[in-house]
């Protein structure tokens, strides 16, 4: 994310880089098409292109994220309990009631004070995780001022949109005390869809500059690939992600008419055209396989279950400790820290399930992209670059629990396995296992 400003120097570098597209890196000898091609050996060869130092740095960064999952959960729990035990949450509620008379404005003002207080109390962890840690591993290009400016923009967006959400939720709880968990689920689903719709059009541009892809050669290749796969795309967007980091990425975002395919300028500057096409094939896979729709359906079920648990937990906690915390009941806006604590616990426990759902979709998109773009070496090139901040070779259980994308080894092996079945595409003298045999 970034501020509403454009670093012209970055864009000039990106344009200059694409004036002469980067050449594909040399394919490792053991990964070249040959009569004795072995997918596993080819995978090991691609993994060996990372130095020991690069691999150690990547592993340390990614594994540190495992500990941060627990630290973030415990820190959030501590902050919420502090707001409750000191009756600070109840005091905010009382203050809003003195300041304004309209009930919905009281709720919104409470959310404003709650958000600011929560951010201030969480700032030590936020600044470590988002700024110092990223710089320590060489993954951030932002100055402290730039990083903090983005944080303030994000906080402002959260205050505005969160105010709408909190007002809607509290109104549902008060008006429908017996079935609020069901109606609250519908409100949650509505806000989920709303966020997906407005995200690429209104929120993302607050942090980065989006524009149609300027390089006409690669744009023509991407649109051709889209047409070949039945995607009615008329444009491809690029984003100045280099203002934040050197990470390569692309994404498909939006819903109900706001869908768009976007690739960042790091991908353009650092990857070969074969790599870019491979990444675009992957993103088109998300579109063709209806992954955004599937995500909405999946999280609809998740939200319904979580709201059912939330109601049970909230009622029990307020009944047992509400007087001690200065709460007036489940419908009291000051009970928000209790709700956050319950949802944070559910979210922490849900991590392996959510990761597995997303990882499965990403693997499906990988396979689709390989068949669409037919660039297995481009896929391996992208995976090696992603290995700058993602552990490449985890254990099976480690991948299931902590990875929301397939590991580098898994993805490269899938690419080399595809290559093994299509060797004739890379050397006309070699056979293609999946080519139909013709009878004379």
C-alpha positions in Angstrom: 0.0 0.0 0.0 1.1 3.6 -0.5 0.2 7.3 -0.4 -1.5 9.1 -3.2 1.7 10.1 -4.9 3.7 8.8 -7.8 7.5 8.4 -7.8 8.3 9.4 -11.4 11.8 7.9 -11.1 10.3 4.5 -10.4 8.0 4.7 -13.4 10.8 5.8 -15.7 12.9 2.8 -14.5 9.9 0.5 -15.2 9.3 1.9 -18.6 13.0 1.8 -19.5 13.2 -1.8 -18.3 10.4 -2.8 -20.7 11.8 -0.8 -23.6 14.1 -3.8 -23.9 12.3 -6.7 -22.2 14.5 -8.7 -19.8 15.8 -11.9 -21.2 14.7 -15.2 -19.7 17.3 -16.5 -17.2 19.2 -19.5 -18.4 17.3 -22.7 -17.7 19.4 -25.0 -15.5 21.0 -27.8 -17.5 19.1 -30.5 -15.7 15.8 -28.7 -16.4 16.3 -28.4 -20.2 14.2 -30.6 -22.4 16.0 -33.8 -23.2 15.3 -37.5 -23.9 16.0 -38.3 -20.2 14.1 -35.4 -18.7 13.1 -36.1 -15.1 10.7 -33.7 -13.3 12.1 -34.2 -9.9 15.7 -33.7 -11.0 14.6 -30.6 -12.9 12.9 -29.2 -9.8 16.0 -29.7 -7.7 18.0 -27.9 -10.4 15.7 -24.9 -10.3 15.8 -24.8 -6.5 19.6 -24.9 -6.6 19.6 -21.6 -8.5 19.0 -20.0 -5.1 22.2 -19.5 -3.1 22.5 -20.9 0.4 22.4 -17.4 1.8 19.2 -16.5 -0.2 17.5 -19.7 1.0 18.5 -19.2 4.6 17.2 -15.6 4.5 13.9 -16.6 3.0 13.4 -19.5 5.4 14.2 -17.2 8.4 11.7 -14.6 7.2 8.9 -17.0 6.5 9.4 -19.1 9.6 9.4 -15.9 11.7 5.9 -15.4 10.4 4.8 -18.6 12.2 5.7 -17.0 15.5 4.1 -13.7 14.6 0.8 -15.5 14.1 0.8 -16.4 17.8 2.3 -13.1 18.9 -0.4 -11.1 16.9 -3.2 -13.2 18.5 -1.8 -12.9 22.0 -1.1 -9.1 21.6 -4.7 -8.5 20.3 -6.1 -10.5 23.2 -4.0 -8.5 25.6 -5.1 -5.2 24.1 -8.8 -6.2 24.2 -8.6 -7.4 27.8 -6.8 -4.1 28.8 -9.7 -2.1 27.3 -12.2 -4.2 29.3 -10.4 -4.6 32.6 -9.7 -0.9 32.8 -13.3 -0.1 31.8 -11.8 2.1 29.1 -14.3 0.7 26.6 -17.2 1.6 28.9 -15.7 5.0 29.5 -15.6 5.6 25.7 -19.3 4.7 25.5 -20.2 7.0 28.3 -18.2 9.8 26.7 -20.0 9.4 23.3 -23.3 9.5 25.1 -22.4 12.9 26.6 -21.0 14.3 23.4 -23.8 13.4 20.9 -27.5 12.5 21.2 -28.1 10.5 18.1 -27.6 6.8 18.9 -26.0 5.9 15.6 -23.5 8.8 15.9 -22.6 7.5 19.4 -21.8 4.1 17.9 -19.7 5.7 15.1 -17.8 7.9 17.6 -17.2 4.9 19.8 -15.7 3.1 16.8 -13.5 6.1 16.0 -12.1 6.2 19.6 -11.8 2.4 19.7 -9.9 2.2 16.5 -7.4 5.0 17.5 -6.9 3.5 20.9 -6.4 0.0 19.5 -3.9 1.3 16.9 -1.9 3.2 19.5 -1.8 0.3 21.9 -0.8 -2.1 19.0 1.8 0.3 17.5 4.9 -1.4 18.9 4.1 -4.7 17.2 2.8 -2.9 14.1 6.0 -0.9 13.6 8.2 -3.9 14.2 6.3 -6.2 11.9 5.4 -3.7 9.1 8.5 -1.5 9.1 11.6 -2.7 10.9 11.3 -6.4 10.1 10.6 -5.7 6.4 13.7 -3.5 6.2 15.8 -6.0 8.1 15.1 -8.6 5.4 15.5 -6.1 2.6 11.9 -6.3 1.5 10.7 -2.7 1.9 11.5 0.4 -0.1 9.5 2.7 2.1 10.9 5.4 4.3 9.5 5.6 7.8 7.4 8.6 6.8 6.1 6.8 3.7 5.2 3.7 5.7 3.5 5.7 8.5 1.5 7.7 5.9 0.2 4.4 4.5 -0.7 3.3 8.0 -2.7 6.5 8.5 -4.5 6.1 5.2 -5.4 2.5 6.1 -6.6 3.6 9.5 -8.8 6.3 8.0 -10.3 3.8 5.6 -10.9 1.4 8.4 -12.6 4.1 10.5 -15.0 5.1 7.7 -16.0 1.6 6.5 -15.8 0.1 9.9 -18.1 2.7 11.2 -20.8 1.6 8.7 -20.2 -2.0 9.7 -20.4 -1.5 13.4 -23.5 0.7 13.2 -25.2 -2.0 11.2 -24.2 -4.8 13.5 -25.2 -3.1 16.7 -28.5 -2.1 15.2 -29.2 -5.8 14.3 -28.3 -7.0 17.8 -30.6 -4.4 19.4 -33.6 -4.9 17.1 -33.4 -8.7 16.7 -32.1 -10.0 20.1 -33.1 -13.6 19.5 -31.9 -14.1 16.0 -29.2 -11.4 15.6 -26.5 -14.0 14.8 -28.4 -15.0 11.7 -29.1 -11.5 10.5 -25.6 -10.4 11.5 -24.2 -13.1 9.3 -26.1 -11.6 6.3 -24.8 -8.2 7.2 -21.2 -9.6 7.3 -21.7 -11.3 4.0 -23.0 -8.1 2.4 -20.0 -6.2 3.7 -17.6 -8.9 2.4 -19.1 -8.6 -1.1 -19.1 -4.8 -0.9 -15.4 -4.8 0.0 -14.6 -7.1 -2.9 -16.5 -4.8 -5.3 -15.1 -1.5 -4.2 -11.6 -2.7 -3.4 -9.9 -2.5 -6.8 -11.8 0.6 -7.9 -11.9 2.9 -4.8 -9.6 1.5 -2.1 -6.5 0.2 -3.8 -5.9 3.5 -5.7 -5.6 5.3 -2.4 -2.3 3.5 -1.9 -0.9 3.0 -5.4 -1.3 4.3 -8.9 -3.0 2.0 -11.4 -2.9 2.5 -15.1 -3.3 0.5 -18.3 -0.3 -1.6 -19.2 2.0 0.6 -21.4 4.1 -2.1 -23.0 2.1 -2.9 -26.1 4.0 -6.1 -26.9 3.4 -7.8 -23.6 -0.1 -6.3 -23.5 -1.0 -7.9 -26.9 0.3 -11.3 -25.7 -1.8 -11.1 -22.5 -5.0 -10.1 -24.3 -4.4 -12.8 -26.8 -4.0 -15.3 -24.0 -7.2 -13.9 -22.5 -9.2 -14.3 -25.7 -8.0 -17.8 -26.2 -9.3 -18.7 -22.8 -12.7 -17.1 -23.2 -12.0 -14.1 -21.0 -13.6 -10.8 -22.2 -10.7 -8.7 -21.1 -10.1 -5.4 -23.0 -7.3 -4.1 -20.8 -4.6 -5.1 -18.4 -3.4 -2.9 -15.5 -0.1 -2.3 -14.0 0.6 -0.8 -10.5 3.6 1.0 -9.1 4.2 -1.6 -6.3 8.0 -0.9 -6.4 7.3 2.2 -4.2 6.7 -0.3 -1.4 9.0 -3.3 -2.2 10.7 -5.3 -4.9 8.3 -8.2 -4.6 6.8 -9.5 -7.8 3.1 -10.2 -7.9 -0.1 -10.0 -9.9 -3.7 -10.4 -8.9 -7.2 -10.8 -10.1 -9.6 -8.7 -8.0 -13.1 -7.3 -8.0 -16.6 -8.8 -8.2 -19.9 -8.1 -10.0 -18.4 -6.0 -12.8 -15.3 -4.6 -11.1 -13.0 -7.5 -12.0 -9.6 -6.6 -13.3 -6.2 -8.3 -13.9 -3.3 -6.3 -12.5 0.5 -6.9 -12.6 3.0 -4.9 -10.6 5.9 -3.0 -12.1 8.4 -5.3 -10.3 7.1 -8.2 -12.4 7.6 -6.2 -15.5 11.1 -5.0 -14.6 12.4 -8.3 -13.1 10.7 -11.1 -15.1 11.1 -12.3 -18.6 8.1 -12.2 -21.0 7.8 -15.9 -20.5 7.5 -15.4 -16.8 5.0 -12.7 -17.1 2.8 -14.8 -19.4 3.0 -17.7 -16.9 1.9 -15.4 -14.1 -0.9 -14.0 -16.2 -2.1 -17.5 -17.1 -2.3 -18.2 -13.4 -4.4 -15.1 -12.7 -6.7 -15.9 -15.6 -7.1 -19.3 -14.0 -8.6 -17.6 -11.0 -11.1 -15.9 -13.3 -12.1 -18.9 -15.4 -12.3 -21.2 -12.4 -14.6 -18.7 -10.6 -12.4 -18.5 -7.6 -13.7 -15.1 -6.4 -17.3 -16.5 -6.5 -16.1 -19.7 -4.7 -14.4 -17.5 -2.1 -17.6 -15.6 -1.4 -19.5 -18.9 -1.0 -16.8 -20.4 1.3 -16.6 -17.4 3.6 -20.4 -17.1 3.7 -20.4 -20.5 5.4 -17.5 -19.4 7.6 -19.2 -16.2 8.6 -22.5 -18.0 9.5 -20.6 -20.5 11.8 -18.5 -17.8 13.4 -21.5 -15.6 14.2 -23.2 -18.6 15.8 -20.1 -19.1 18.0 -19.8 -15.4 18.6 -23.3 -15.2 20.0 -22.8 -18.0 22.4 -19.4 -16.7 23.5 -20.6 -13.1 23.8 -23.6 -14.0 25.9 -21.6 -16.1 28.2 -18.8 -13.6 28.7 -21.1 -10.6 29.3 -23.2 -12.7 31.7 -20.1 -13.7 33.7 -17.9 -10.6 33.5 -20.1 -7.8 32.1 -20.7 -6.0 35.4 -17.0 -6.1 36.1 -16.2 -4.5 32.7 -19.0 -1.9 33.0 -21.1 -3.5 30.2 -24.9 -3.2 30.0 -25.5 -6.3 28.0 -24.7 -8.0 24.7 -26.1 -5.1 22.7 -23.9 -2.6 24.4 -21.4 -1.1 21.9 -18.8 -1.2 24.7 -18.9 -5.0 24.4 -17.0 -4.7 21.1 -13.6 -5.8 22.7 -15.3 -9.0 23.8 -16.5 -9.7 20.3 -13.0 -8.9 18.8 -11.4 -11.2 21.3 -13.8 -14.1 20.4 -13.4 -13.5 16.7 -9.6 -13.2 17.0 -9.6 -16.6 18.8 -11.7 -18.2 16.0 -9.5 -16.6 13.4 -6.4 -18.0 14.9 -7.8 -21.5 15.1 -9.2 -21.1 11.6 -5.7 -20.3 10.1 -4.9 -23.9 8.8 -8.4 -24.2 7.2 -8.3 -20.8 5.5 -4.8 -21.4 4.3 -5.7 -24.8 2.9 -8.7 -23.3 1.0 -6.6 -20.5 -0.5 -3.7 -22.8 -1.2 -6.0 -25.2 -3.1 -7.3 -22.4 -5.3 -3.7 -21.2 -6.0 -2.6 -24.7 -7.0 -5.7 -25.0 -9.3 -4.7 -21.6 -10.9 -1.1 -22.9 -11.3 -2.3 -25.9 -13.3 -4.7 -23.8 -15.4 -1.9 -21.3 -16.1 0.5 -24.0 -17.2 -2.0 -25.3 -19.7 -3.0 -21.8 -20.9 0.4 -20.1 -21.1 2.5 -23.2 -21.7 5.5 -21.6 -20.0 6.8 -24.1 -17.3 10.2 -22.5 -17.2 8.5 -19.1 -16.8 6.5 -20.5 -13.9 9.7 -21.8 -12.3 11.4 -18.4 -12.8 8.5 -16.7 -11.0 8.5 -19.2 -8.1 12.2 -18.6 -7.5 11.6 -14.9 -7.3 8.7 -15.5 -4.9 11.2 -17.6 -2.9 12.8 -14.3 -1.8 10.1 -14.1 1.0 8.4 -17.5 0.9 10.0 -20.7 2.2 10.8 -22.9 -0.8 11.0 -26.4 0.6 8.8 -26.9 3.8 7.7 -30.2 5.3 4.2 -31.5 4.4 2.5 -30.6 7.7 4.3 -27.2 7.7 2.9 -26.5 4.3 -0.7 -27.5 5.3 -0.7 -25.3 8.4 1.2 -22.2 7.4 1.1 -21.8 3.6 -1.7 -20.0 1.9 0.1 -20.7 -1.5 1.8 -23.9 -2.6 5.5 -24.0 -1.6 8.1 -23.2 -4.2 9.0 -26.9 -4.5 5.4 -27.9 -5.0 4.8 -25.3 -7.7 8.1 -25.9 -9.6 7.5 -29.6 -9.6 4.1 -29.1 -11.0 5.6 -27.0 -13.8 8.4 -29.6 -14.5 5.9 -32.4 -14.5 3.8 -30.6 -17.1 7.0 -30.0 -19.1 7.8 -33.7 -19.0 4.5 -34.5 -20.7 5.0 -31.8 -23.3 8.7 -32.1 -24.3 8.0 -31.7 -28.0 7.0 -28.0 -27.4 10.6 -27.3 -26.4 12.4 -29.6 -28.7 10.6 -30.9 -31.9 12.8 -34.0 -31.8 11.3 -35.1 -28.5 7.9 -36.8 -28.0 4.9 -35.3 -26.4 3.2 -37.9 -24.1 -0.2 -36.3 -24.5 0.0 -35.9 -28.3 -2.6 -38.1 -30.0 -1.1 -40.8 -32.1 -2.1 -40.8 -35.7 -2.6 -44.0 -37.8 -1.2 -44.0 -41.3 
